[in-house]
């Protein structure tokens, strides 16, 4: 029991010494992170207002704002870790390799989002139109980044991935 108490006391002393030596750097790192999160929120709000003024689709505007927010928070996090004395080079290399592997693994959903952006920008059909695509017929209820939802005559909800909508011939009866 006495040995465990001595180990805890030694650990406490090391921790106190670490905070005394690196307290200012840690405080600056926390400040960078807080300012980065705040700045990301402000810039995301600005992007939403700009998209609203230009009458861009709400789904696409939220996507742009959310993507910008995530990127800015990630940059602030890397800057904060670097300021705190944590070497981030191996972490960035790991992120790059992971992103490559992940991109191969999720290319289907990513293609759905890409097709969703194209559908939202080009607007070949809109909510309320009668659409026939991939052997399905229904009234368009919602167009998201990932999928398009139709309501059939039997009040069934049909969800079609956007890459199937954009990649196939469809009939818009309006």
Buried (B, 14 or more C-beta within 10 A) or exposed (E): EEEEEEEEEEEEEEEEEEEEEEEEEBEBBEEBBEEBBEBBBEBBEEBBEEBEEEEBBEBBBBBBBEEBBEEBBEBBBBBBBBBBEEEBEEEEEEBEEEEEEEEEEEEEEBBBBBBBBBBBEEEEBEEEBBBBBEEBBBBBBEBBBBBBBBBEEEEEEBEBBBBBBBEEEBEEEE
